[in-house]
């Protein structure tokens, strides 16, 4: 099977950086479409992830509802070839994200679970079975370990974005470290997109509303 350059780079990587792109309008409080650059450990860009451009109604919903709304995220390689699509259905409680291939084949999902003092998500495979869990304690709110049972297979970490970005924009940087060498391409992709989902849920300005 021919893999896209995006997926091949992801499969080969031990560390991936996710950097949110900033638009000037965000300096004035306007919530623009979320856009992310996907990079190797040394900073080489090999893909993008962004919300597709929709109509004025979607722009209005983004201003007032943020991540609470229904939205899609589309990933592409450097040539603009579609690599995946993630769909977030509207939910008021225990959010969910579904991941699809370019041909709309279901690859898996991310399901938020109830927890009193931590952030918890289950990773679901294409059959709906849980293959890993992500937990973040209140003591380490910027660190999201991904585990299979007692074994850590990856870690998502929010990195300092710089004083100006942290104060005036929602732009965040994340590092995804893959620890388990036998992860499949679909599993790596789901862990990568979960870093973006974590950003939208917990670190955007609309996340607290």
Secondary structure by P-SEA (a helix, b strand, c coil): ccccaaaaaaaaccbbbbbbbbcccccccccccbbbbbbccccccccccccccccaaaaaaaacccccccbbbbbbcccccccbbbbbcccccbbbbbbbccccccccbbbbbbbccbbbbbbbcccccccbbbbbccccccbbbbbccccccbbbbbccccccccccccbbbbbbbbccccccaaaaaaaaaaaaaaaaccccccccc
